[in-house]
Amino acid sequence: MLTLEQMELIQQLDDDDKSTVFKIIDKMLTTKKFKDFFNKNVAAL
């Protein structure tokens, strides 16, 4: 889990680095949601 301290450190990054961090997190979350959705719906077949 991201802690408040980690979020504060991320906010101190330059804009390009900050954007990259959030893009990575978004990609990982999207991948997890897709896998969960896929596994749930394949199991229903």
N, CA and C atoms as a LAMMPS dump frame, in Angstrom:
ITEM: TIMESTEP
0
ITEM: NUMBER OF ATOMS
135
ITEM: BOX BOUNDS ff ff ff
-5.0000000000000000e+02 5.0000000000000000e+02
-5.0000000000000000e+02 5.0000000000000000e+02
-5.0000000000000000e+02 5.0000000000000000e+02
ITEM: ATOMS id mol type element x y z
1 1 1 N 0.84 -1.192 0
2 1 2 C 0 0 0
3 1 3 C 0.875 1.242 0
4 2 1 N 0.405 2.237 -0.708
5 2 2 C 1.117 3.506 -0.68
6 2 3 C 0.836 4.191 0.65
7 3 1 N 1.885 4.641 1.258
8 3 2 C 1.725 5.377 2.501
9 3 3 C 1.664 6.862 2.197
10 4 1 N 1.267 7.629 3.169
11 4 2 C 1.233 9.073 3.002
12 4 3 C 2.622 9.601 2.655
13 5 1 N 3.644 9.047 3.31
14 5 2 C 5.021 9.466 3.02
15 5 3 C 5.395 9.182 1.561
16 6 1 N 5.008 8.006 1.058
17 6 2 C 5.303 7.666 -0.333
18 6 3 C 4.587 8.615 -1.292
19 7 1 N 3.341 8.935 -0.993
20 7 2 C 2.604 9.864 -1.849
21 7 3 C 3.257 11.244 -1.835
22 8 1 N 3.718 11.686 -0.687
23 8 2 C 4.397 12.977 -0.602
24 8 3 C 5.685 12.967 -1.419
25 9 1 N 6.412 11.859 -1.38
26 9 2 C 7.647 11.753 -2.169
27 9 3 C 7.342 11.745 -3.663
28 10 1 N 6.297 11.057 -4.065
29 10 2 C 5.902 11.047 -5.474
30 10 3 C 5.562 12.463 -5.93
31 11 1 N 4.878 13.207 -5.079
32 11 2 C 4.497 14.574 -5.437
33 11 3 C 5.71 15.479 -5.632
34 12 1 N 6.852 15.106 -5.083
35 12 2 C 8.068 15.909 -5.22
36 12 3 C 8.809 15.631 -6.531
37 13 1 N 8.407 14.588 -7.246
38 13 2 C 9.055 14.269 -8.518
39 13 3 C 8.724 15.336 -9.555
40 14 1 N 9.561 15.407 -10.589
41 14 2 C 9.21 16.326 -11.675
42 14 3 C 8 15.754 -12.414
43 15 1 N 7.368 16.591 -13.212
44 15 2 C 6.096 16.204 -13.84
45 15 3 C 6.199 14.952 -14.703
46 16 1 N 7.292 14.811 -15.457
47 16 2 C 7.447 13.625 -16.31
48 16 3 C 7.561 12.353 -15.485
49 17 1 N 8.36 12.393 -14.425
50 17 2 C 8.52 11.21 -13.564
51 17 3 C 7.216 10.885 -12.84
52 18 1 N 6.542 11.904 -12.362
53 18 2 C 5.269 11.708 -11.668
54 18 3 C 4.257 11.063 -12.617
55 19 1 N 4.194 11.556 -13.831
56 19 2 C 3.287 10.996 -14.823
57 19 3 C 3.617 9.53 -15.094
58 20 1 N 4.898 9.216 -15.198
59 20 2 C 5.328 7.842 -15.444
60 20 3 C 4.906 6.92 -14.304
61 21 1 N 5.088 7.358 -13.069
62 21 2 C 4.693 6.549 -11.904
63 21 3 C 3.202 6.233 -11.97
64 22 1 N 2.391 7.25 -12.235
65 22 2 C 0.948 7.022 -12.262
66 22 3 C 0.517 6.202 -13.468
67 23 1 N 1.198 6.327 -14.588
68 23 2 C 0.886 5.485 -15.752
69 23 3 C 1.177 4.022 -15.449
70 24 1 N 2.288 3.764 -14.77
71 24 2 C 2.633 2.386 -14.398
72 24 3 C 1.571 1.806 -13.462
73 25 1 N 1.184 2.577 -12.461
74 25 2 C 0.167 2.119 -11.51
75 25 3 C -1.152 1.86 -12.237
76 26 1 N -1.57 2.789 -13.105
77 26 2 C -2.813 2.612 -13.861
78 26 3 C -2.763 1.356 -14.724
79 27 1 N -1.633 1.126 -15.383
80 27 2 C -1.489 -0.051 -16.242
81 27 3 C -1.609 -1.334 -15.432
82 28 1 N -0.974 -1.358 -14.269
83 28 2 C -1.03 -2.555 -13.425
84 28 3 C -2.453 -2.811 -12.933
85 29 1 N -3.146 -1.755 -12.541
86 29 2 C -4.522 -1.914 -12.063
87 29 3 C -5.441 -2.363 -13.188
88 30 1 N -5.258 -1.805 -14.379
89 30 2 C -6.069 -2.202 -15.525
90 30 3 C -5.835 -3.668 -15.861
91 31 1 N -4.578 -4.086 -15.842
92 31 2 C -4.245 -5.481 -16.12
93 31 3 C -4.895 -6.409 -15.096
94 32 1 N -4.833 -6.04 -13.813
95 32 2 C -5.436 -6.86 -12.77
96 32 3 C -6.948 -6.947 -12.946
97 33 1 N -7.592 -5.814 -13.245
98 33 2 C -9.044 -5.821 -13.455
99 33 3 C -9.413 -6.719 -14.63
100 34 1 N -8.639 -6.639 -15.721
101 34 2 C -8.915 -7.467 -16.891
102 34 3 C -8.76 -8.942 -16.547
103 35 1 N -7.674 -9.292 -15.859
104 35 2 C -7.459 -10.692 -15.488
105 35 3 C -8.58 -11.2 -14.592
106 36 1 N -8.981 -10.39 -13.605
107 36 2 C -10.067 -10.794 -12.713
108 36 3 C -11.367 -10.99 -13.489
109 37 1 N -11.674 -10.046 -14.391
110 37 2 C -12.885 -10.136 -15.219
111 37 3 C -12.833 -11.374 -16.099
112 38 1 N -11.694 -11.589 -16.754
113 38 2 C -11.522 -12.733 -17.648
114 38 3 C -11.683 -14.045 -16.88
115 39 1 N -10.998 -14.156 -15.751
116 39 2 C -11.081 -15.394 -14.957
117 39 3 C -12.501 -15.661 -14.464
118 40 1 N -13.191 -14.62 -14.051
119 40 2 C -14.562 -14.782 -13.568
120 40 3 C -15.479 -15.236 -14.698
121 41 1 N -15.332 -14.645 -15.866
122 41 2 C -16.238 -14.954 -16.976
123 41 3 C -15.887 -16.248 -17.67
124 42 1 N -14.635 -16.641 -17.704
125 42 2 C -14.258 -17.94 -18.277
126 42 3 C -14.753 -19.05 -17.35
127 43 1 N -14.692 -18.815 -16.054
128 43 2 C -15.162 -19.813 -15.1
129 43 3 C -16.667 -20.03 -15.235
130 44 1 N -17.384 -19.022 -15.724
131 44 2 C -18.838 -19.121 -15.859
132 44 3 C -19.248 -19.903 -17.116
133 45 1 N -18.309 -20.157 -18.015
134 45 2 C -18.655 -20.88 -19.255
135 45 3 C -18.889 -22.342 -19.027
